[in-house]
């Protein structure tokens, strides 16, 4: 079963994403901050990260940069309300798709291609670009 890590300081968002993704057949681990996620050191077996951009202490892109610095190439999805052009360009360069809040309720799981793509676990940036092109 694919494992998805959700990192968001908003407990309601974490719980909602966890519930929705579990209904789709994913195992989900939820973390309230980038620091908590890094300290847990359980990201090595995750197949995808869903990370909020705006969190206290460490932003979502900072967390992704830290993971990439540790040679963790697991696909990541950034969630944010009102992304700006600088952040959008930075995320695109890192092959990190953005999904805008408010989510969603089912914005992640309504994308059947996304869920199917997560199950096939692409690893390259080009594969991720194709997978998330419909978002």
N, C-alpha and C positions, 0 to 999 in steps of 0.2 A: 504494500500500500504506500503510495507516495506521501511524503511528509512535507508539510508546508509550515514555515515559521511566520507568524504574524507578530510584528513589532509596532505597537501603537500605545501611546500613553493614555488614551481615552478607553477606559474599561468597557464602555458600552459598544464602541467600535470593535474592540478585540473580541468581545463575546459574540457580537453579531457575525463577524467574519468567520470566527471559529465554528459557529453553528451552521452557517450556510455552506462552508467548505466541507464540514463533516457529513452533511446531508448528501454531498456529491461524491462521497467515498474517500475523502482524503483524511489522513491523520494530521492533526493541527496542534502546534505548540504555540502558546501565546506568551509574549513578553511585554512588559510595560515601558522599557527603555532600551536604547542601544547598549548602554553599560550592562544592564541585566542580561541581555542577549549574549554579549561577548563573554561575560563572566560564566554563563551557563556552559559555554564551550561544547554545546550539543549541536552545533550547526553543520558539522561535517557530514552527517547523514541526511540532511534536509535536501529536498529536491527543488524547492522554490522558497523565496523570501517575499513577503508582502510587508512593506515598510512604510510607515507614515513619515512624511518629510518634516513636519513641524513638531518636534518633541523637545522637552527641556534637556539641556546638556549636550546632546549630540543629534544633529539633524539626520534625516534619512540618507541623504547623499553622503554625509560624512561617515555614516555607518557602512554604507556600501563601499566607499573608498577604503575604509579600514579593512573590510573583508577582502577586497581585491589585493590590498597590500599584504595580506596573509595568504595569498594565492588561493582564495576561495572563489571559484568561478561559477557558483550556483546562480541560476537565473533569479533576478529580483524584479519586483513590481513596486513602483513608488506611488503612494496615494497622497493626494494633496488637494486642498481647495484653492482655487485661483493660482495656478502656476504662472510664473512670469517667464519672459522669453529667455532670460539667462539660465534659469533652472531647466527649462525645457530643452535648451541646447545642450546643457551639461548632461542631462539624463540621456538624450539621444546619442551623444558621443559615447556614453558608457553602455549603450544598448540596454537601457532601463526604461521600459514603457511607463507612462504615467496614466493613472486612472484618477479622475477628479472626484472629490467629495462634493456634495453629500452623495454617498455611495448608494447610495449604492443599493441599499438593501441587497439586491442580487446582481449588481453590475459585474461582479467577478464570475459568478456561476451562470449567469444568463448567456455568457459567451461560450457556447458549447465548444467552439474551436479552442478556446483558452483551456477549458478543463481537459479536453482531449489532448491538447498540446502539452499540458502539464504531465499528463500520464505518459506521454512519449519522451518526456524529459530532454528537450534539446539542450545542448551545451554551448554552441557557438553563437556569436553575436548575430550572424546572418540568419541562423535558425530562429533566434528570438525575434528578429525584425519581422520575419515572415509570420511567426506565430501571433504577434501582437499587432500586425498591420490593420486588423479589423477593429481595434479599440479606438 
